Amino acid sequence: YADFHDSDFHSDLDLGGAFLNKSLGLSGCSISGDLHFDTDYDGCDSYGISVGATANLSKLTIDGDFNAQQSTFSELVDLNNITVHGETNLSNSTFGGVVKFDMAVFNGEFNATAAIFKKKSSFSHCIFKSVVIFKMAEFKRDAEFDKTSSKFQIKLNECKINLGVIRQPEDNNTYYDLSRATLGDIDLKPQTKDVFKYYKIHKTEFDGFDFSHHMELYSDEYNIHTYECEQDTDHPTTAELVSTYLKSKNGANRVGATTAASKFFMKEMKFRRVLHWENLFNTKASIIQRIKSLISWISNWFLNISCGYGERPLRTIGISFCVILAYTPLYLLINSPQGASIVRSVSFSTQAFATLIFGQSTKSVPLSIQFVGATEGFIGAFLIALFVFALTRSIHR
């Protein structure tokens, strides 16, 4: 075992070609220049290491664990083609330069919790064979998970990713947990449609995410909570789904993706309706709370049927025709002033719905007809106003 614990190297440290029978210990070392080693080791303890220049560890093979937590790397870190058979710990480390993990193989757990990547970080064609954790990590520049392969879901929950690309491998079997993460201009590239089957969107913030760029990848219903990873047993509650679609809607509005924002708003309102229904039958809630839930459910249901929450003006037209036809038999039963003809009754109902003008002096109109016409006119005025609102909103979208 070679131990350089807490040593200071005022220039480069080059262990290339050096033979060590067991492990290498560099914990607490300060290296002002470059760091280079490429020999096989039983293990490598680099806890709290500080490297002032380039760290070249490419093609390195470590039979045991690789520990570099709470370390600081100022410039390029080259880990291309590295193979680690034990655990890899990069938690709380800071990478000031470009980081390359291309075609690296990690057989044990990979932990980069709360790590900070200030410049480009590339995990292209990287292979993870055990648990992968990036929880609370921050990717300030490009993060490339290009055809990265993992047997376990890659946990990017609570991460902040400003730029980058996440492309599925050819076998399309890599899953990403993006719950509570903040996504910037990320390009999600699956091999098939229904992109969100492979990315867990759960209370995820969208800050610059280009929804319009992924239009062709959405399912028809714009479901973004269809995560299908078998390893994930944490199913979202209805309240959490409301929060997820609310954040998605706000993110889409910020980048001007109006179609996506409209779809997410409707999904948000749908799950709000489901939530009201659940609260209605919540035995732990008081009677007053359950009554309020019933009123909220009815209001939500009516807004959906009548105008699609202000996003579907054609529904208002359909409801209007239904109202006109529903009032027609009433006029037939009580005899309209124009006679009992169905055509005349439909015409009379349309006038009452649209204008409240019956085509003749109200003195000749029976009181019962006036009352029924007034109720239809009130409903008509409401629906016309609702149609104008929904139409204006949809055109604005």
SVG drawing of the C-alpha trace seen along z (x, -y; Angstrom):
<svg xmlns="http://www.w3.org/2000/svg" viewBox="-102 -44 109 51">
<polyline fill="none" stroke="black" stroke-width="0.4" points="0.0,0.0 1.4,-3.4 0.2,-6.2 0.8,-9.9 -1.8,-11.1 -1.9,-14.9 1.2,-15.4 1.8,-18.6 3.1,-18.4 4.1,-21.8 4.2,-20.7 3.0,-17.6 2.5,-14.1 3.1,-11.4 2.6,-7.8 2.2,-6.5 3.8,-3.1 4.5,-2.9 3.8,0.6 1.9,0.9 1.0,4.3 -1.9,3.0 -3.8,-0.3 -2.9,-3.9 -3.6,-6.5 -3.8,-10.2 -6.4,-11.4 -5.9,-15.0 -3.1,-15.6 -2.6,-19.0 -1.2,-18.8 -0.5,-22.2 0.2,-20.7 -1.0,-17.7 -2.0,-14.4 -1.4,-11.2 -1.6,-7.6 -2.7,-4.7 -1.6,-1.5 -4.0,1.1 -4.7,0.8 -6.5,2.7 -8.1,-0.5 -7.6,-4.3 -8.3,-6.6 -8.3,-10.2 -10.6,-11.6 -10.3,-15.4 -7.7,-15.6 -7.0,-19.0 -5.6,-19.1 -4.7,-22.5 -4.3,-21.4 -5.2,-18.4 -6.1,-15.0 -5.4,-12.2 -6.8,-8.9 -7.9,-7.5 -7.7,-3.7 -7.2,-3.2 -8.4,0.1 -9.2,0.3 -10.1,3.7 -11.5,2.2 -13.1,-1.1 -12.3,-4.5 -12.9,-7.2 -12.6,-10.9 -15.3,-12.5 -15.0,-16.1 -12.2,-16.6 -11.5,-19.6 -10.3,-19.4 -9.6,-22.8 -9.1,-21.8 -9.7,-18.8 -10.5,-15.5 -10.0,-12.6 -11.6,-9.4 -12.2,-8.0 -12.2,-4.1 -11.7,-3.9 -12.9,-0.6 -13.8,-0.4 -14.8,2.9 -15.7,1.6 -17.6,-1.5 -17.0,-4.9 -17.5,-7.9 -17.4,-11.4 -19.9,-13.0 -19.5,-16.7 -16.6,-17.0 -16.1,-20.1 -15.0,-19.8 -13.9,-23.2 -13.0,-22.0 -14.3,-19.6 -15.0,-16.0 -14.8,-13.0 -16.3,-9.6 -16.7,-8.4 -16.8,-4.6 -16.0,-4.2 -17.3,-1.1 -18.4,-1.2 -19.3,2.2 -20.1,1.1 -22.2,-1.7 -21.5,-5.2 -22.2,-8.1 -21.8,-11.7 -24.3,-13.2 -24.1,-17.0 -21.1,-17.1 -20.6,-20.3 -19.7,-20.2 -18.9,-23.8 -18.1,-22.9 -19.0,-20.2 -19.4,-16.7 -19.6,-13.7 -20.9,-10.3 -21.2,-9.1 -21.4,-5.3 -20.7,-5.0 -21.8,-1.7 -23.1,-1.5 -23.8,1.9 -25.0,1.0 -26.8,-1.9 -26.1,-5.4 -26.7,-8.5 -26.3,-12.1 -28.8,-13.4 -28.5,-17.2 -25.7,-17.5 -25.4,-20.7 -24.4,-20.7 -23.8,-24.3 -22.8,-23.7 -23.4,-20.8 -24.2,-17.4 -24.1,-14.6 -25.6,-11.3 -25.3,-10.1 -26.3,-6.5 -25.4,-5.8 -26.3,-2.3 -27.4,-1.4 -29.0,1.6 -30.4,-0.6 -32.2,-3.9 -29.9,-6.9 -30.9,-9.1 -30.8,-12.7 -33.4,-13.7 -33.0,-17.2 -30.3,-18.0 -29.9,-21.2 -29.1,-20.7 -28.7,-23.8 -27.8,-22.4 -27.2,-19.0 -28.5,-15.9 -29.9,-12.6 -30.0,-10.1 -31.2,-6.6 -28.9,-3.7 -30.0,-1.4 -31.6,1.1 -33.6,-1.8 -33.3,-0.4 -31.9,-3.3 -34.2,-5.1 -33.6,-8.5 -35.2,-9.8 -35.6,-13.5 -38.0,-14.1 -37.6,-17.5 -34.8,-18.3 -34.5,-21.6 -34.2,-21.2 -32.8,-23.9 -32.3,-23.5 -32.1,-19.7 -32.5,-17.6 -34.3,-14.3 -33.7,-11.8 -35.3,-8.4 -35.2,-5.8 -39.1,-5.7 -42.0,-7.9 -43.6,-8.4 -40.4,-10.0 -41.5,-10.2 -41.7,-6.4 -38.0,-6.6 -37.8,-9.9 -39.5,-10.3 -41.1,-13.8 -42.2,-14.3 -42.4,-17.9 -39.8,-18.7 -39.0,-22.4 -38.6,-23.5 -36.3,-26.6 -35.6,-27.0 -36.7,-23.5 -37.8,-23.6 -41.1,-21.8 -41.8,-22.7 -38.6,-20.8 -40.1,-17.6 -43.6,-18.0 -43.3,-14.9 -42.3,-12.8 -45.3,-13.4 -48.2,-11.0 -51.5,-12.4 -52.6,-13.0 -49.3,-14.8 -48.9,-12.4 -45.5,-13.2 -46.0,-11.0 -45.9,-7.6 -42.6,-6.5 -42.3,-2.7 -39.2,-1.8 -39.9,1.4 -37.3,0.5 -39.3,-2.6 -42.0,-1.8 -42.7,-5.4 -46.0,-6.1 -47.1,-9.8 -50.3,-10.8 -53.0,-12.9 -51.8,-16.0 -48.3,-15.4 -49.6,-15.0 -51.3,-18.3 -48.0,-19.9 -46.1,-18.1 -48.4,-19.5 -48.6,-22.9 -44.8,-23.2 -44.8,-21.8 -47.4,-24.4 -45.4,-27.2 -42.2,-26.0 -43.9,-25.8 -45.3,-29.3 -41.8,-30.6 -40.5,-29.5 -43.6,-30.3 -44.7,-26.7 -48.4,-27.5 -49.7,-24.2 -47.8,-22.3 -48.9,-24.8 -52.5,-24.3 -52.3,-20.5 -50.5,-20.6 -53.1,-23.1 -55.9,-20.7 -54.1,-17.8 -53.5,-19.9 -57.3,-20.7 -58.2,-17.0 -56.1,-15.9 -57.5,-18.7 -61.0,-17.3 -59.8,-13.8 -58.3,-15.3 -61.6,-17.0 -63.4,-13.7 -60.9,-11.9 -61.4,-14.6 -65.1,-14.2 -64.9,-10.7 -62.1,-11.4 -63.6,-10.2 -61.0,-12.2 -62.3,-15.5 -65.1,-17.5 -68.5,-17.8 -67.8,-21.4 -64.6,-20.4 -66.3,-17.6 -69.1,-19.9 -66.5,-22.4 -64.9,-19.5 -68.2,-18.6 -68.8,-22.2 -65.2,-22.4 -65.7,-19.1 -69.0,-20.2 -67.4,-23.5 -64.4,-21.8 -66.6,-19.2 -68.8,-22.0 -65.8,-24.0 -64.4,-20.9 -67.7,-20.0 -68.7,-23.5 -65.4,-24.9 -62.5,-22.5 -61.3,-24.9 -61.3,-27.7 -59.2,-25.8 -61.9,-24.2 -64.4,-26.8 -66.1,-24.1 -67.4,-22.5 -69.3,-25.7 -70.9,-25.6 -71.9,-22.0 -73.4,-22.8 -75.3,-25.8 -76.9,-23.5 -77.9,-21.1 -79.5,-23.9 -81.5,-25.1 -82.7,-21.5 -83.4,-20.9 -85.8,-23.9 -87.6,-23.1 -89.9,-20.4 -90.8,-22.8 -92.1,-25.3 -94.0,-22.5 -95.6,-21.5 -96.8,-24.9 -97.5,-26.1 -95.2,-28.8 -96.9,-31.9 -96.0,-30.7 -97.9,-27.4 -96.8,-23.9 -94.6,-23.2 -91.2,-21.7 -89.4,-24.0 -91.1,-27.1 -90.3,-25.9 -86.6,-25.4 -86.6,-28.9 -88.2,-30.4 -85.7,-28.6 -82.8,-29.9 -84.2,-33.5 -84.6,-33.2 -81.1,-31.7 -79.4,-34.3 -81.2,-37.6 -84.2,-37.3 -86.3,-38.9 -89.3,-36.8 -90.2,-38.3 -93.4,-40.0 -94.8,-42.0 -94.4,-40.3 -98.1,-41.1 -99.1,-38.3 -96.6,-35.9 -98.0,-33.8 -96.3,-34.3 -95.1,-30.7 -93.4,-31.2 -91.8,-34.4 -90.5,-32.7 -89.0,-29.8 -87.5,-32.1 -86.0,-34.2 -84.2,-31.3 -82.9,-30.2 -81.8,-33.7 -79.9,-33.8 -78.1,-30.6 -77.5,-31.8 -75.9,-35.0 -73.6,-33.1 -72.6,-30.6 -72.0,-33.2 -69.7,-35.1 -68.0,-31.8 -67.5,-31.1 -65.9,-34.5 -63.6,-34.0 -62.5,-30.5 -62.2,-31.6 -60.0,-34.5 -57.9,-32.3 -57.4,-29.7 -56.4,-32.3 -54.0,-33.8 -52.4,-30.4"/>
</svg>
